[in-house]
Amino acid sequence: MKEKAYYPGNLDGIYGEGMKQYVIKFRKDNSIKECHDINKEFYENLGMTLVD
C-alpha cells in the first residue's frame, strides 16, 4: 500500500486504526467490498499473488 501511496506513515507491522482507515480507502477506490479485511481479493488488487 505504501508503494501505491495509500499508507503515508512509517511501516511498523502493526495493523492499527490508521492502517484500517487506509485499507478501507484502498478498497473503496478499487471497487472492492468496503471492509477492513486484507484477503486474496485485496492482495490481487495490489498486484500481488499469494502463495502457500
N, C-alpha and C positions, 0 to 999 in steps of 0.2 A: 504494500500500500504506500510505503514511503516513496518508492520509485515512481508511482503514479500520482504523487502529490496529494495523497489522501491522509497522510499522517505527518504533520509538521514537527512533532516533538522528537525527543531522543528515544531510541529504541531501548526498552528495558526488559522486554519479555513478559511484562505483566499486562493481562487483559483487564484493564480498569474501565472506569466510566468514560474517560476520554477516548480510549480506543473503541469502545462500544459506539460512541457517537459517530466516529469516522466509518465504522463498519456499516452502520445504518445509512449514512450518506452515500457511500460507495454503492450499496445495494440499490438505493433509490435512483441514483444517476445511471445505473446499468440495467434498470428494469427487472431487478431480481426481487422476489418477495421480501418486503420490508420486515426484517427482524435483526437480531444481533448475532445470529448463528454464523459460524465460519464452517462451511461444509464443502462438499465436492463442487457444487454449482458456483459457490463463491470463488474457490481456487481457480476454476475454469475461466471465470470472468476476469481474473487477474492474469490469465495466460499461463497458469501453472498446471502441471499434471501430477496427481497424487500417485505414488507407487507404494506397494506393500513391501 
